[in-house]
């Protein structure tokens, strides 16, 4: 026969166990979300670098102004590759030829993306704070010199 003070013991144990379980599941949700965002940003950065390496005329300012827009530009490819998982804006993307070199075959193109997001669960806020930041860099050698007026 149970003592009078033992009657609610199982309920208290279950309540404490459920709180711990919910916190752990929430943490797993935020960690999984962070992994998906990281993978998406890295893939998008690589896609932008590859597009710039195969379309070097989009890296020159005089040509890029009129013809390399939207998904036919390095930044456009980065943004399109990230959809629908995340939305990357233009200010988060940096495209440059390393060492300030001219765009020629063999020069190295560098694409940097910085994406910030807010965690969803209390455990995510504990791990990353109010803003988590994902940074990705992709480098690719330019495969041919830019050809003005040439379309692919």
N, C-alpha and C positions, 0 to 999 in steps of 0.2 A: 504494500500500500504506500502511495506517494505521500510525502510530507506536504503540509499546506504551502510552504514556501517554494516547493519544486513544481507547482502546477504550471507556471508560465515560462519555465526554462526553455522548452523547445521552441516556443514562439519567439523569444528573445534571441536565441541562437540563429533561427532562420532569418530574422530581421537584420541582424548584424551581417550574416553571410550574404544576404541579398544586396546590401549596400556595397560590400566589397566587390561582389560580382558585377554589379552595374558600373562601378567606377572602372574596373578592369576592362569591361567590354567597351566603355566609352573611350578609354585610352587606346584600345586596339583600333577603334574607328578612326581616331585622329592619326595614329601611326600609319594606318592603311591609306588614308587620304593623303598624307604627306608623301608616301611612296608613289602614289599615282601622279601627284603633282610633279615630283622630282623627275619621274620617267617621262612625263609629257614635255616638260621644259627641256630636258636633254635631247629628246627626239626632235623637237621643233628647232632647237639651236643647230643641230646637225643638218637638218633639212635646209635651213637657210644658208649655212656654209657651203653645202654641196651645190645649191642653186647658184650662189655667187661665183663659185669656182668654175662652173660650166657655162655661165653667162656673165663673163667679166665686163661686158659693156654696161651692165647695170650697176657697176661699181664706179663708173666715171660720171662726174656730175653733169657734163654737157649732154650726154646721151640719156642718162637716167631720168632727166626732168620730164621728157615727153613720152617715152615709150615703156619704161620700166615702172609701171604702177600696178597697184592691186596685187593680185596673186602672181604677177609677172615681175615681182621685185623680191629682193632678199627679205625685207621686213614682212612683205605680204605672205611669203612662203612660211615664215616663222609663225605668223598669226593663224594662217589656215591649218597648219599642222597641229597646232595646239587645240583647235576646236574639235569637238564640243566640250571637252573636259574642262578647259579653262579659257579665259579671254586675256590675251596679252595685248597691251597697248604699245604704240610706237615709241613712247618715251622709255620703255623698259628694254628696248633693243638697241645695241650698239654694233655697227658694222664698220670695220676699218681694215686697211691693209697694214700689216705689222711693219714697224720701223719707219713709217711714213713713206714707204717706197711707192713708186709708180705702179699702176696696175699693168703687169706684164706676166707672161707665162713663167711659172715658177715662184712668183711672189706669194706670200702667205696671207690668206684672208682670215680674219678673226671675227667671229660673231659672239657677242656676249648678251645674255638675257638675265635679267633680275626680276623675279616675280615674288610679290608679297601677298600673304593671305592671313586671315585670322583663324586660329583654332576654334573648334566648336565645343569641346567638352572642358570641364574644369581641369582634368589631367593634362590636356593639351596646353592650356594656359600655364599650368605649372611647369611643363617642359620647355615651351617655346616663348612664353610671355604673350603679350597682346598681339604681336605681329610676328609671324614666321616668314623667313625669307629664303628663297631658293635661287641659287646662282648657277648658271651653266655657261661654259665656254666651249666653242668648237673652232678648230683650225682646219683649213683646207688649202692646198696649193692650187693656185689658179692654173687651169689646164691649157689655156690658149690666150694669146693677146686679144684685147678687145677689138672688134671689127666694127667701126662706125657704119651705121646703116644696114648692118646684117641682121636678119631676123632668123630665129630658129624655128 
